[in-house]
Amino acid sequence: MDQCHKKGLSSPKVFGYINSDIRPPKEGTKEYNEWLYANTMVFTWITNSVDSSHVGILQSAKDTKDLSEAINRRFGGQGNLLRIYDLKYDLQSLNLKINDFLNYSNKVKETWDEIHTLRPPTTDLDELDKGKK
């Protein structure tokens, strides 16, 4: 998720559906129906923020917590290295002659923002040493 989506989902009530702080009540109760409505809304927000080419892998998730775990399994950790490689390749392939300057600069900024989201800068020496290996 990019920074805008993280900010939008950072409300404690919304994020509670993602990290299971807000657990589903007993089925058949009024509280369950309210939970289901809110969970479905957060689920929809997240799936709408994912690139359409990746939505298929998320279809098996039964609730927002499952969805969050599926996204982390698919895109978290080492998986980001491949995406970062692709983004850097895309940056090298951009051609200023094909695009007008505004579109070109927007694409460069979008790409670097995504790279930053996937691998935020750190001053932690242990993390920097891991990157060298």
Protein Blocks (a to p, Z undefined) as FASTA:
>chain_A
ZZklmmmmmpmklmmmmnomaccddehiaklmmmmmmmmmmmmmmmmmpcfklmmmmmmp
mbfklmmmmmmmmmgcjllmmmmmmmmmmmmmpcfklpcfklmmmmmmmmmmmmmmmmcc
dfbfklmmmmmZZ
